[in-house]
Amino acid sequence: MVLVAALSAGGWAADGIEPEAGQPSGPSYFEKSGASSAAEGRLARVTGWIRERAPACPPDAMVSAAQKFLEELHELHPDQEDRLLSEDFPARDVEPALCRQIAAQLKGPQWAALREELARRRVEGILVREGSAGTSSAAEAAGLIEKIKGASGVQFRRLLEGRMEEDDLARLLKKTRAGDSARKAPVSEQARVLTAADIVSEFSRRNQNGAALQRWRAYTVEARLKTSSGQEQRLLLFRMRPDQFRLAVVEDGSTRLVVAGDGREYWQQVPGRPPEILTRERIGTRRYMGEFINPLFSEEGFAFERLADGASGAQKVYRIAVRRADGSTYVSQIDMDGFFETGREEGGRSTRYSDFRQIAGVTFAFREEATDSEGRKGTLELIRVTPNPGLIQDFFKPEAQGGQSYFAVEQLMTRRNETETK
């Protein structure tokens, strides 16, 4: 996921240019629930279920899948979480979600057979739960998976990789059973006929689990910026829907600059001076840091146009012109195989994205390399992204009467984070 802004060659200054950024990792299940005996008991019970269903699964993947399953249950079905340790808990009802989390932890071709078995269990579980299974639900599930595989390689991979949530899978099964799914054309043909809307829609499906973004209300990004001159800065970016942002630029453990806005008013502040209100002209392209998420996730207020395809090295890419409501545009490069956004072209500057990771169901690029119109280069590496940290609107407004407490708080946060990452 991209945090849109301009990466400067000389670093940040009070009137300087901006950075870009990429991905999140939320608090663990134990951080949310507290390391109580009940939480530990739930983790042990879920890990036991995984051992029964996928005994070949490596222990670290079992624990990770169990934690992800419990986090989702805690967030979406707290009533079920409370009953998890009871003897009459209907484990079969949650088996599809559990198998999805297991599959998502299994990386590499050596797990292909196990992932197919987990997909069959998921499909069978949904058929039984909805009362639509025939006399042989296992055989019926295997047959449906074969039909999905033949109709859409994209959907089949999403199913195997645990990237298709239960509601999406249930809808797909209904279409498949009704015979409505159609075989997709080969990728080489798709490249000639897909519209901009088709490509953007596929990007959104491939880069989040189901409707994961709908659960995001705010998030924070911690990143490390290295400019072409070798200067290093630590960036702390806070975002909240719909268009509020706050960026702190830290050097040598001290906050040097804060820039913030809410889509209507923008301001900046440096230590020892009161907040300074910035006009729209003066904030310039930095106002695009208020874009809560990558527009390619089909956010409102953007229009898309397909341009001539291109290439980034040996990788063929779709080129999509993204137009904002204010008329400004940039070109997004989306690779034809994985549908990651691998680059951007904007105002003479190019950016390359890599090191893609999925956090809380959303894909982010953890590394960015930017080159400006003069050939100067800078890199940005994400350290941590935390979804839904509990931000409030007042955090994005300038402090009354020019107070300096924001700087003191952010310095304490920086020292804490630096200690944690050593």
C-alpha positions as a printed NumPy array, in Angstrom:
array([[  0.   ,   0.   ,   0.   ],
       [  1.339,   3.378,  -0.964],
       [  1.428,   6.523,   1.185],
       [  1.491,   9.078,  -1.596],
       [  3.929,  11.976,  -1.252],
       [  7.123,  13.263,  -2.862],
       [ 10.488,  11.871,  -1.865],
       [ 13.015,  14.662,  -1.722],
       [ 16.683,  14.299,  -2.553],
       [ 17.746,  16.524,   0.299],
       [ 15.473,  15.342,   3.091],
       [ 12.579,  17.084,   4.788],
       [ 12.554,  20.735,   5.672],
       [  9.886,  23.113,   6.86 ],
       [  9.122,  23.918,   3.229],
       [ 10.537,  20.695,   1.816],
       [  9.146,  17.845,  -0.219],
       [  7.725,  14.549,   1.02 ],
       [  8.155,  10.756,   1.203],
       [  6.137,   7.748,   0.183],
       [  5.494,   4.534,   2.073],
       [  4.081,   1.057,   2.229],
       [  2.736,  -1.593,   4.896],
       [  1.2  ,  -2.632,   8.38 ],
       [  1.489,  -5.121,  11.248],
       [ -1.221,  -4.987,  13.87 ],
       [ -1.042,  -5.948,  17.52 ],
       [ -0.964,  -9.65 ,  18.252],
       [ -3.852, -11.596,  19.769],
       [ -2.141, -11.609,  23.18 ],
       [ -1.653,  -7.816,  23.029],
       [ -5.367,  -7.403,  22.315],
       [ -6.678,  -9.929,  24.821],
       [ -3.988,  -9.72 ,  27.455],
       [ -1.734, -12.69 ,  28.187],
       [ -4.415, -14.288,  30.358],
       [ -4.856, -17.976,  31.038],
       [ -8.108, -17.851,  29.027],
       [ -6.289, -16.407,  25.996],
       [ -3.589, -19.031,  26.322],
       [ -6.246, -21.733,  26.621],
       [ -7.987, -20.541,  23.466],
       [ -4.678, -20.504,  21.597],
       [ -3.914, -24.052,  22.77 ],
       [ -7.357, -25.273,  21.729],
       [ -7.187, -23.762,  18.244],
       [ -3.651, -25.079,  17.754],
       [ -4.996, -28.515,  18.674],
       [ -7.701, -28.25 ,  16.019],
       [ -5.067, -27.318,  13.449],
       [ -2.956, -30.316,  14.443],
       [ -5.971, -32.574,  13.835],
       [ -6.789, -31.091,  10.435],
       [ -3.253, -30.528,   9.133],
       [ -0.771, -32.659,  11.109],
       [  1.938, -32.018,   8.489],
       [  1.76 , -28.261,   9.113],
       [  4.997, -26.98 ,  10.726],
       [  4.643, -25.898,  14.387],
       [  5.469, -22.223,  13.782],
       [  2.838, -22.031,  11.032],
       [  0.308, -23.706,  13.375],
       [  0.83 , -21.07 ,  16.038],
       [  0.753, -18.211,  13.536],
       [ -2.443, -19.515,  11.933],
       [ -4.052, -19.951,  15.362],
       [ -3.19 , -16.377,  16.345],
       [ -4.562, -14.983,  13.063],
       [ -7.74 , -17.017,  13.499],
       [ -8.21 , -15.753,  17.067],
       [ -7.545, -12.136,  16.052],
       [-10.243, -12.365,  13.4  ],
       [-12.665, -14.087,  15.783],
       [-11.954, -11.436,  18.444],
       [-12.71 ,  -8.645,  15.984],
       [-15.644, -10.077,  14.029],
       [-17.312, -12.622,  16.327],
       [-16.549, -11.839,  19.983],
       [-19.571, -13.895,  21.028],
       [-17.978, -17.01 ,  19.524],
       [-14.659, -16.164,  21.152],
       [-16.334, -16.233,  24.574],
       [-17.658, -19.745,  23.882],
       [-14.475, -21.123,  22.385],
       [-13.458, -23.14 ,  25.457],
       [-16.895, -24.631,  26.056],
       [-17.361, -28.352,  25.381],
       [-20.275, -27.789,  22.993],
       [-18.505, -25.214,  20.792],
       [-19.387, -26.055,  17.134],
       [-15.839, -26.285,  15.757],
       [-17.143, -27.411,  12.361],
       [-18.849, -24.032,  11.892],
       [-15.519, -22.212,  12.008],
       [-13.521, -24.85 ,  10.119],
       [-13.593, -22.95 ,   6.784],
       [-12.103, -19.832,   8.42 ],
       [ -9.541, -21.926,  10.295],
       [ -8.438, -23.766,   7.136],
       [ -8.085, -20.426,   5.35 ],
       [ -5.702, -19.144,   8.012],
       [ -3.639, -22.349,   7.848],
       [ -3.334, -22.117,   4.057],
       [ -2.251, -18.477,   4.278],
       [  0.751, -19.495,   6.412],
       [  2.001, -22.217,   4.039],
       [  4.444, -20.743,   1.545],
       [  6.208, -22.667,  -1.192],
       [  5.416, -25.485,  -3.654],
       [  6.112, -28.21 ,  -1.076],
       [  2.749, -27.432,   0.536],
       [  0.676, -27.642,  -2.661],
       [ -1.024, -30.924,  -1.737],
       [ -1.857, -29.771,   1.8  ],
       [ -3.252, -26.475,   0.546],
       [ -5.528, -28.326,  -1.883],
       [ -6.736, -30.538,   0.961],
       [ -7.42 , -27.457,   3.093],
       [ -9.333, -25.87 ,   0.199],
       [-11.433, -29.045,  -0.12 ],
       [-12.164, -28.953,   3.626],
       [-13.197, -25.28 ,   3.343],
       [-15.577, -25.94 ,   0.462],
       [-17.028, -29.019,   2.13 ],
       [-17.509, -27.077,   5.369],
       [-19.411, -24.291,   3.606],
       [-21.622, -26.771,   1.729],
       [-22.498, -28.602,   4.957],
       [-23.025, -25.385,   6.923],
       [-25.435, -24.034,   4.294],
       [-27.25 , -27.358,   4.018],
       [-26.462, -27.658,   0.299],
       [-24.166, -30.691,   0.406],
       [-25.182, -33.882,  -1.368],
       [-24.736, -37.45 ,  -0.171],
       [-20.969, -37.265,  -0.697],
       [-19.9  , -33.767,   0.343],
       [-16.164, -34.544,   0.035],
       [-16.518, -35.655,  -3.592],
       [-18.782, -32.712,  -4.381],
       [-16.271, -30.278,  -2.876],
       [-13.427, -31.773,  -4.911],
       [-15.504, -31.475,  -8.086],
       [-16.354, -27.836,  -7.423],
       [-12.694, -27.001,  -6.86 ],
       [-11.833, -28.562, -10.226],
       [-14.516, -26.412, -11.886],
       [-13.14 , -23.27 , -10.198],
       [ -9.645, -24.209, -11.349],
       [-10.821, -24.615, -14.931],
       [-12.898, -21.436, -14.941],
       [-10.46 , -19.019, -13.291],
       [ -6.821, -19.509, -12.402],
       [ -6.968, -16.282, -10.374],
       [ -9.831, -17.463,  -8.17 ],
       [ -8.263, -20.911,  -7.782],
       [ -4.983, -19.38 ,  -6.524],
       [ -6.865, -17.086,  -4.153],
       [ -8.655, -20.125,  -2.738],
       [ -5.471, -22.181,  -2.311],
       [ -3.493, -19.291,  -0.818],
       [ -6.127, -18.461,   1.792],
       [ -6.845, -15.067,   0.242],
       [-10.579, -15.65 ,  -0.323],
       [-12.847, -15.024,   2.661],
       [-15.883, -17.173,   3.405],
       [-18.525, -14.811,   1.989],
       [-16.62 , -14.529,  -1.299],
       [-16.122, -18.295,  -1.461],
       [-19.803, -18.98 ,  -0.75 ],
       [-20.818, -16.668,  -3.623],
       [-18.312, -18.304,  -5.946],
       [-19.605, -21.769,  -5.061],
       [-23.178, -20.73 ,  -5.842],
       [-22.115, -19.414,  -9.248],
       [-20.046, -22.501,  -9.955],
       [-22.84 , -24.892,  -9.003],
       [-25.266, -22.953, -11.165],
       [-22.913, -23.208, -14.108],
       [-22.582, -19.419, -14.431],
       [-18.8  , -19.161, -14.198],
       [-17.034, -18.778, -17.521],
       [-13.539, -19.838, -18.466],
       [-11.203, -16.834, -18.518],
       [ -8.963, -16.082, -21.462],
       [ -5.204, -16.624, -21.171],
       [ -3.197, -13.772, -19.652],
       [ -1.777, -12.8  , -23.057],
       [ -5.329, -12.253, -24.318],
       [ -6.452, -10.52 , -21.128],
       [ -3.692,  -7.957, -21.626],
       [ -5.416,  -6.881, -24.876],
       [ -9.008,  -6.778, -23.677],
       [ -9.084,  -5.852, -19.964],
       [-10.404,  -2.374, -19.239],
       [ -8.966,  -0.017, -16.615],
       [-11.902,  -0.909, -14.351],
       [-11.133,  -4.63 , -14.764],
       [ -7.474,  -4.141, -13.823],
       [ -8.247,  -1.921, -10.833],
       [-10.878,  -4.384,  -9.628],
       [ -8.419,  -7.272,  -9.887],
       [ -5.771,  -5.239,  -8.035],
       [ -8.241,  -4.645,  -5.208],
       [ -9.163,  -8.341,  -5.011],
       [ -5.578,  -9.583,  -5.134],
       [ -4.152,  -7.144,  -2.585],
       [ -6.566,  -7.636,   0.287],
       [ -8.34 , -10.545,   1.943],
       [-12.004, -10.151,   1.123],
       [-13.111,  -6.736,   2.381],
       [-10.229,  -6.281,   4.852],
       [ -9.931,  -2.547,   4.172],
       [-13.45 ,  -1.904,   5.382],
       [-12.227,  -2.691,   8.898],
       [ -9.477,  -0.04 ,   8.711],
       [-10.38 ,   3.31 ,  10.274],
       [ -6.859,   4.584,  10.951],
       [ -3.277,   3.379,  10.865],
       [  0.292,   4.422,  11.61 ],
       [  3.46 ,   3.905,   9.594],
       [  7.02 ,   4.013,  10.903],
       [  9.67 ,   4.258,   8.201],
       [ 13.321,   5.022,   7.583],
       [ 14.219,   7.487,   4.814],
       [ 17.659,   7.682,   3.214],
       [ 18.263,  10.539,   0.796],
       [ 20.684,  10.702,  -2.139],
       [ 23.081,  12.7  ,   0.036],
       [ 23.174,   9.908,   2.611],
       [ 21.057,  11.726,   5.189],
       [ 18.825,   9.451,   7.267],
       [ 15.518,  10.403,   8.842],
       [ 12.854,   8.512,  10.714],
       [  9.266,   9.184,   9.644],
       [  6.127,   8.648,  11.721],
       [  2.953,   8.926,   9.65 ],
       [ -0.55 ,   8.805,  11.152],
       [ -3.676,   8.514,   9.006],
       [ -7.38 ,   8.454,   9.756],
       [-10.395,   8.301,   7.46 ],
       [-11.42 ,  10.077,   5.434],
       [ -8.44 ,  12.36 ,   4.694],
       [ -6.592,  13.256,   7.91 ],
       [ -2.833,  12.834,   8.216],
       [  0.01 ,  13.795,  10.508],
       [  3.7  ,  13.314,   9.693],
       [  6.576,  13.697,  12.155],
       [ 10.144,  13.899,  10.818],
       [ 12.74 ,  12.715,  13.326],
       [ 16.511,  13.18 ,  13.207],
       [ 18.955,  12.025,  15.884],
       [ 16.074,  11.061,  18.162],
       [ 14.38 ,  14.492,  18.048],
       [ 11.303,  15.582,  16.12 ],
       [ 12.362,  18.323,  13.686],
       [  9.093,  18.922,  11.878],
       [  5.394,  18.08 ,  12.055],
       [  3.139,  18.455,   9.008],
       [ -0.583,  17.695,   9.229],
       [ -3.949,  18.295,   7.635],
       [ -7.573,  17.223,   7.46 ],
       [ -8.395,  17.885,   3.806],
       [ -9.438,  21.473,   4.486],
       [ -6.798,  22.998,   6.778],
       [ -3.07 ,  22.262,   6.725],
       [ -0.363,  23.254,   9.181],
       [  3.233,  22.609,  10.159],
       [  5.282,  23.147,  13.291],
       [  8.949,  23.071,  14.264],
       [ 10.346,  22.948,  17.826],
       [ 10.204,  26.23 ,  19.694],
       [  7.696,  27.85 ,  17.33 ],
       [  3.888,  27.91 ,  17.203],
       [  1.991,  25.987,  14.516],
       [  1.934,  27.684,  11.119],
       [ -1.176,  27.438,   8.947],
       [ -0.342,  26.491,   5.348],
       [ -2.308,  27.504,   2.296],
       [ -3.287,  24.863,  -0.249],
       [ -0.68 ,  26.288,  -2.619],
       [  2.066,  26.125,  -0.034],
       [  1.302,  22.603,   1.166],
       [  1.458,  21.587,  -2.498],
       [  1.627,  17.86 ,  -3.252],
       [  2.106,  17.097,   0.43 ],
       [ -1.68 ,  17.3  ,   0.777],
       [ -1.898,  13.932,  -0.999],
       [ -0.614,  12.318,   2.179],
       [ -4.251,  12.669,   3.203],
       [ -5.219,   9.92 ,   0.742],
       [ -6.057,   7.25 ,   3.275],
       [ -5.169,   4.286,   1.093],
       [ -3.916,   3.474,  -2.392],
       [ -6.573,   4.785,  -4.842],
       [ -6.287,   1.497,  -6.757],
       [ -8.386,  -0.051,  -3.99 ],
       [-11.271,   1.623,  -5.845],
       [-11.526,   4.532,  -3.438],
       [-14.102,   7.196,  -4.304],
       [-13.044,  10.439,  -5.987],
       [-10.655,   8.891,  -8.523],
       [-10.964,   8.066, -12.226],
       [ -8.891,   5.471, -14.079],
       [ -7.78 ,   5.204, -17.696],
       [ -5.82 ,   2.387, -19.276],
       [ -2.71 ,   3.497, -21.166],
       [ -0.347,   1.533, -23.398],
       [  1.23 ,  -1.4  , -21.56 ],
       [  4.884,  -1.178, -20.577],
       [  7.659,  -3.096, -18.885],
       [  9.734,  -2.789, -15.743],
       [ 12.861,  -4.782, -16.479],
       [ 11.678,  -8.2  , -17.667],
       [  8.244,  -7.789, -16.049],
       [  5.353,  -6.65 , -18.25 ],
       [  3.086,  -4.116, -16.576],
       [ -0.307,  -2.533, -17.071],
       [ -0.139,   1.288, -17.047],
       [ -3.147,   3.007, -15.472],
       [ -3.598,   6.786, -15.382],
       [ -5.078,   7.762, -12.01 ],
       [ -6.89 ,  11.102, -11.969],
       [ -7.736,  12.828,  -8.691],
       [-10.765,  15.031,  -8.117],
       [ -8.531,  18.137,  -8.288],
       [ -7.396,  17.192, -11.814],
       [ -3.882,  16.026, -10.924],
       [ -2.753,  12.681, -12.319],
       [ -0.071,  10.039, -12.051],
       [  0.552,   6.731, -13.825],
       [  0.472,   3.483, -11.871],
       [  2.352,   0.396, -13.058],
       [  0.739,  -2.941, -12.145],
       [  2.556,  -6.167, -12.916],
       [  0.551,  -8.569, -15.068],
       [  1.305, -11.669, -13.012],
       [  0.816, -10.773,  -9.355],
       [ -1.152,  -7.515,  -9.767],
       [  1.173,  -5.675,  -7.377],
       [  1.724,  -1.966,  -7.946],
       [  5.434,  -2.082,  -8.817],
       [  5.934,   1.543,  -9.853],
       [  4.614,   5.059, -10.399],
       [  5.335,   7.863, -12.845],
       [  4.485,  11.37 , -11.683],
       [  5.783,  14.83 , -12.557],
       [  9.15 ,  13.667, -13.874],
       [  9.708,  11.414, -10.866],
       [  9.598,   7.628, -10.916],
       [  9.152,   5.292,  -7.971],
       [  9.727,   1.544,  -7.745],
       [  8.052,  -0.611,  -5.093],
       [  9.201,  -4.003,  -3.811],
       [  9.247,  -6.288,  -0.751],
       [  5.48 ,  -6.854,  -0.726],
       [  3.973,  -8.113,   2.522],
       [  0.459,  -8.614,   3.785],
       [ -0.557,  -6.981,   7.044],
       [ -4.004,  -7.406,   8.59 ],
       [ -5.295,  -8.623,   5.23 ],
       [ -3.822,  -5.771,   3.14 ],
       [ -0.726,  -5.84 ,   0.9  ],
       [  1.958,  -3.171,   1.303],
       [  5.308,  -2.486,  -0.349],
       [  7.926,  -2.285,   2.38 ],
       [ 10.591,  -0.764,   0.149],
       [ 10.437,   2.223,  -2.196],
       [ 13.124,   3.669,  -4.432],
       [ 12.42 ,   7.119,  -5.874],
       [ 14.28 ,   8.993,  -8.631],
       [ 13.512,  12.658,  -9.273],
       [ 13.697,  14.577, -12.56 ],
       [ 17.372,  15.4  , -11.925],
       [ 18.331,  11.768, -11.393],
       [ 18.741,  12.003,  -7.598],
       [ 17.668,   8.881,  -5.729],
       [ 16.301,   8.122,  -2.284],
       [ 14.987,   5.031,  -0.546],
       [ 12.275,   4.477,   2.014],
       [ 12.009,   1.301,   4.086],
       [  9.034,   0.6  ,   6.298],
       [  9.677,  -0.547,   9.841],
       [  6.158,  -1.114,  11.108],
       [  2.546,  -0.407,  10.138],
       [ -0.19 ,  -0.637,  12.768],
       [ -3.871,  -0.638,  11.766],
       [ -6.625,   0.866,  13.926],
       [ -4.396,   2.32 ,  16.689],
       [ -7.179,   4.382,  18.279],
       [ -6.405,   7.874,  16.939],
       [ -8.732,  10.839,  17.599],
       [ -9.502,  13.891,  15.474],
       [ -7.795,  16.35 ,  17.83 ],
       [ -4.46 ,  14.659,  17.077],
       [ -4.609,  16.123,  13.558],
       [ -5.31 ,  19.706,  14.658],
       [ -2.671,  22.286,  15.653],
       [ -2.177,  22.59 ,  19.389],
       [ -3.874,  25.598,  20.93 ],
       [ -1.718,  28.586,  21.894],
       [  1.371,  27.166,  20.232],
       [  2.082,  24.458,  22.805],
       [  5.03 ,  22.099,  22.425],
       [  3.658,  18.968,  24.088],
       [  3.272,  17.152,  20.757],
       [  7.044,  17.249,  20.31 ],
       [  7.648,  15.856,  23.766],
       [  5.182,  12.999,  23.22 ],
       [  6.596,  12.06 ,  19.825],
       [ 10.138,  12.096,  21.156],
       [  9.096,   9.637,  23.861],
       [  7.434,   7.434,  21.226],
       [ 10.543,   7.531,  19.084],
       [ 12.828,   6.542,  21.938],
       [ 10.503,   3.658,  22.82 ],
       [ 10.366,   2.418,  19.235],
       [ 14.112,   2.686,  18.768],
       [ 14.614,   0.582,  21.907],
       [ 12.171,  -2.035,  20.601],
       [ 13.863,  -2.338,  17.211],
       [ 17.456,  -2.632,  18.494]])
